[in-house]
Amino acid sequence: MKRLPNRRLLLGATLILVAVGVTAWVLDRYSEDMEAANARVTAGSQLAFTDCGPIEYAVAGDGPPVLVVHGSGGGFDQGLQIAAPLISAGFSAIAPSRFGYLRTPLPRTSSPVAQARAHGCLLDALGVGEVAVIGVSAGAPSATEFCLLSPQRCSALILLVPATAIAEPGSEPFKPTPLRELVIRTSLRSNFLFWAGSRIARGAMIESVLATPMTDFERASPEEQGRVLDVLRHIQPVGPRSRGLWNDMVVTTAPAAVEFESIRTPTLIITTENDGYGTLIGARSAARRTPGARLVTYPDGGHVWVGHHSQVWSEVERFLLHEPHFTSAQ
């Protein structure tokens, strides 16, 4: 009589087959998602060779120009994603990739002032004079500096959830919680780690990387939830954005002496009270110190203002249309 195979042997073989199958499925999904992400960032942009070096950018829409300065984890693609409501409203968006993102190299000097000069170089290369400027999150410092350096070219300044470390008495630089810092630093080390985190620990990624409470996400509409997941998904591929990401971590956590009192550009600042990146303090300080600035805050929504998207862009559009230069937009 033949002996039956050892049960442990059968169990081990089964587990190996399951592991092989799961691994194959994971690698297949990862490959598909990365192929889509790489396709998105390799199409639709151009490279301008400016006096400040090569700068990647994209232009979309037909109307008064708005320079859209993306936040951390971005690039021209995030800029276009952010500007979609304005493009639909009849504006044109100029969306550069900031220093260290995608095809824009990270120069030796990569301060907000240097990046602001690069914004001007790009506009020179495109033959564009005056623009409205929108700075989102880590894009806010260079957007602000651009309007300080070139007030004659800046018709309006809009700062959305501005990651501005204010250097003034009583203020302290933002410091993420140890758990948030661990998730961010781990997930941003590779395309696969970020992808796996987004798939396996979506809630942790939304709360840490997007600095948005899951309670806000869960009670939002399906459309808003989809927008938030798109923001997370569009950080991929992480690899070509890594140098910009690490540079942003330095810039946005080091207190900066910004001369908000010298801004002569009409300014709108929007943020939320529960932004996990702590932008409320800086936004209030910037609004208080900027002559004539308007501050709009929402009690919830986190760093991606989930649940307030239509309100945010209604405020932005109304603000832009109030400026004489933009009265021709429909």
C-alpha positions in Angstrom: 0.0 0.0 0.0 1.3 3.4 -1.0 1.9 5.9 1.8 -0.1 9.2 1.7 2.1 12.3 1.3 3.0 14.0 4.6 0.3 16.6 5.5 3.0 19.1 6.4 4.5 18.6 3.0 1.2 19.1 1.3 0.5 22.3 3.3 4.0 23.6 2.5 3.5 23.0 -1.2 0.1 24.7 -1.1 1.5 27.7 0.6 4.3 28.0 -1.9 1.8 27.8 -4.8 -0.4 30.5 -3.1 2.6 32.7 -2.5 3.8 32.4 -6.1 0.3 33.2 -7.3 -0.1 36.2 -5.1 3.4 37.5 -6.0 2.6 37.1 -9.7 -0.7 39.0 -9.2 1.0 41.8 -7.2 3.8 42.2 -9.8 1.2 42.2 -12.6 -0.9 44.9 -11.0 2.2 46.9 -10.1 3.5 46.7 -13.6 0.2 47.9 -15.1 -0.1 50.8 -12.7 3.5 51.9 -13.2 3.1 51.7 -17.0 0.1 54.0 -16.8 1.9 56.4 -14.5 5.0 56.5 -16.7 2.8 57.1 -19.8 1.2 60.0 -18.0 4.4 61.9 -17.2 6.2 61.1 -20.6 3.5 62.8 -22.7 1.9 66.2 -22.7 4.9 68.3 -21.5 7.7 70.2 -23.2 11.2 71.2 -22.2 12.1 74.9 -22.3 15.8 75.8 -22.3 15.8 79.0 -20.4 18.4 81.4 -18.9 17.8 79.5 -15.6 18.4 76.1 -17.2 16.0 73.5 -18.6 12.5 73.6 -17.2 9.7 71.2 -18.0 6.2 72.6 -18.5 2.8 72.1 -20.0 0.2 74.6 -21.2 -3.5 73.9 -21.3 -6.6 76.0 -21.9 -7.3 79.1 -23.9 -7.7 82.3 -22.0 -5.9 84.6 -19.5 -2.7 82.9 -18.3 -2.3 81.5 -14.8 1.0 80.1 -13.5 0.2 77.0 -11.4 3.0 76.1 -9.1 2.5 72.5 -7.8 3.1 71.1 -4.4 5.2 68.2 -3.0 5.0 65.0 -5.0 3.9 67.0 -8.1 5.2 68.0 -11.4 3.5 69.5 -14.5 0.9 66.7 -14.3 -0.2 67.7 -10.8 -0.3 71.3 -11.9 -2.7 70.5 -14.7 -4.7 68.3 -12.4 -5.0 71.2 -9.9 -5.9 73.7 -12.6 -8.6 71.7 -14.3 -11.5 73.8 -12.9 -9.8 77.0 -14.1 -9.2 75.6 -17.5 -12.9 74.7 -17.7 -13.7 78.2 -16.6 -11.9 79.8 -19.6 -8.3 80.3 -18.3 -5.1 78.9 -19.6 -2.7 77.1 -17.2 1.0 77.2 -17.4 2.2 74.3 -15.3 5.9 73.9 -14.7 7.7 71.0 -13.0 9.6 72.6 -10.1 13.3 72.0 -9.3 14.0 68.2 -8.9 10.6 67.1 -10.3 10.4 64.9 -13.5 12.5 66.5 -16.2 13.4 69.7 -14.4 16.8 69.2 -12.7 17.6 70.2 -9.1 20.3 73.0 -9.3 22.9 73.6 -6.6 20.9 76.6 -5.4 17.3 75.5 -5.1 15.8 78.0 -2.6 12.3 79.5 -3.1 14.0 82.7 -4.5 16.0 80.7 -7.0 12.8 78.8 -8.0 11.0 82.1 -8.3 13.6 83.4 -10.7 13.2 80.2 -12.7 9.4 80.9 -13.0 10.3 84.3 -14.5 12.8 82.6 -16.9 10.1 80.2 -18.1 7.6 83.0 -18.7 10.3 84.9 -20.7 11.0 81.8 -22.8 7.2 81.5 -23.5 6.8 85.2 -24.3 4.3 85.7 -21.4 4.3 88.9 -19.5 1.7 89.2 -16.7 0.1 86.2 -15.1 -1.9 85.3 -12.0 0.0 82.9 -9.8 -1.3 80.0 -7.8 1.1 78.4 -5.3 -0.1 75.1 -3.8 1.4 73.7 -0.6 5.2 73.5 -1.1 4.7 75.6 -4.3 3.6 78.6 -2.2 7.1 79.8 -1.1 8.3 80.3 -4.7 5.0 81.7 -5.9 5.2 84.3 -3.1 8.8 85.1 -3.9 7.9 85.5 -7.6 5.4 88.2 -6.8 7.9 89.9 -4.6 10.7 89.8 -7.2 8.5 90.7 -10.2 5.4 92.5 -8.9 4.8 94.0 -12.4 4.3 90.5 -13.8 2.1 89.2 -11.0 -1.6 90.3 -11.3 -2.9 88.1 -8.5 -1.4 85.7 -5.9 -3.4 82.7 -4.6 -1.9 80.5 -2.0 -3.7 77.2 -1.4 -2.8 75.3 1.8 0.6 77.1 1.8 3.5 75.2 3.2 5.3 78.3 4.5 7.5 78.1 7.6 7.1 81.5 9.1 10.1 83.0 10.9 8.6 85.3 13.5 8.5 85.5 17.3 6.5 82.8 18.9 6.4 80.6 15.8 7.9 77.1 15.5 8.6 75.2 12.3 6.2 72.4 11.5 7.2 69.0 12.7 5.3 65.9 11.6 4.5 63.2 14.1 7.0 60.3 14.3 4.4 58.0 12.7 3.7 60.4 9.8 7.4 61.0 9.2 8.0 57.2 9.2 5.2 56.5 6.6 6.3 59.4 4.4 10.0 58.6 4.5 9.4 54.9 3.9 6.8 55.2 1.1 8.9 57.8 -0.8 11.9 55.6 -1.0 10.8 53.7 -4.1 8.0 53.3 -6.6 7.1 49.9 -5.3 7.0 50.9 -1.6 4.7 53.9 -2.5 2.5 51.7 -4.7 2.3 49.0 -2.0 1.4 51.5 0.7 -1.3 53.0 -1.5 -2.8 49.6 -2.2 -2.4 47.9 1.2 -2.5 50.9 3.6 -4.6 53.5 1.8 -5.9 55.1 5.0 -2.4 55.5 6.4 -1.2 57.1 3.1 -4.1 59.5 3.0 -3.6 60.6 6.6 0.2 60.7 6.4 1.2 61.7 2.8 -1.9 63.7 2.0 -2.3 64.9 5.7 -6.0 64.5 5.5 -8.2 62.8 8.2 -9.8 59.6 7.0 -13.0 60.7 8.7 -13.2 63.6 6.3 -12.4 61.3 3.3 -15.0 58.8 4.3 -17.9 61.3 4.6 -17.0 63.0 1.3 -19.0 62.3 -1.9 -17.8 59.5 -4.2 -16.6 62.2 -6.6 -14.5 63.9 -3.9 -13.1 60.6 -2.8 -12.1 59.8 -6.4 -10.3 63.1 -6.6 -8.3 62.5 -3.4 -7.3 59.0 -4.7 -6.2 60.6 -8.0 -4.0 63.0 -6.1 -2.4 60.1 -4.3 -2.1 58.1 -7.5 -0.5 61.0 -9.4 2.5 61.1 -7.1 3.6 58.0 -9.0 6.2 57.5 -10.4 8.0 58.6 -7.2 11.5 58.0 -8.6 11.7 61.0 -11.0 10.2 63.2 -8.3 12.4 62.1 -5.4 15.0 64.9 -5.6 12.3 67.5 -5.5 10.5 65.8 -2.7 13.5 65.7 -0.4 14.3 69.3 -1.3 10.8 70.4 -0.3 11.2 68.7 3.0 14.1 71.0 3.7 12.6 74.1 2.3 9.2 73.9 4.0 10.5 73.0 7.5 13.2 75.7 7.7 11.8 79.0 9.0 12.0 81.7 6.3 11.9 85.5 6.6 9.4 86.2 3.9 8.6 89.9 3.3 4.8 89.6 3.2 4.5 93.3 4.1 6.1 94.2 0.8 3.6 92.3 -1.4 1.6 94.7 -3.5 -0.3 92.0 -5.4 -4.0 91.2 -4.6 -3.7 88.1 -2.5 -6.1 85.3 -1.6 -5.0 82.6 0.9 -7.1 79.4 1.4 -6.5 76.6 3.9 -8.2 74.2 6.3 -8.1 74.2 10.1 -7.3 70.5 10.3 -4.6 70.3 7.7 -2.2 67.7 9.0 0.8 69.7 7.7 -0.2 72.6 10.0 -0.6 75.3 7.3 -3.2 77.2 9.2 -0.7 79.1 11.4 1.4 80.2 8.4 -1.7 81.1 6.4 -3.0 83.3 9.1 0.4 85.0 9.6 0.8 85.6 5.9 -2.7 87.0 5.6 -2.2 89.3 8.6 1.1 90.6 7.2 0.1 90.9 3.5 -1.6 94.2 2.7 -5.2 93.7 1.8 -5.0 89.9 1.7 -8.1 87.8 2.0 -8.0 84.6 4.1 -10.5 81.8 3.7 -10.5 78.8 6.0 -12.6 75.7 6.2 -13.0 73.7 9.5 -12.1 70.4 7.9 -10.9 68.8 4.6 -7.3 68.3 5.5 -4.4 69.2 3.1 -6.4 68.3 0.0 -9.5 70.3 1.1 -11.7 67.2 0.6 -15.4 68.1 0.7 -14.7 71.7 -0.3 -13.3 71.4 -3.8 -16.2 73.3 -5.5 -16.1 76.0 -2.8 -12.3 76.5 -3.2 -12.4 76.9 -6.9 -15.5 79.2 -6.8 -13.5 81.4 -4.4 -10.5 81.3 -6.8 -12.5 82.0 -9.9 -14.4 84.9 -8.2 -11.1 86.4 -7.0 -9.5 86.2 -10.4 -12.5 87.7 -12.2 -12.5 90.6 -9.7 -9.1 91.6 -11.0 -9.3 93.9 -14.1 -6.8 91.9 -16.1 -9.0 88.9 -16.0 -12.4 90.3 -16.8 -12.3 88.8 -20.3 -12.5 85.2 -18.9 -15.9 83.5 -19.4 
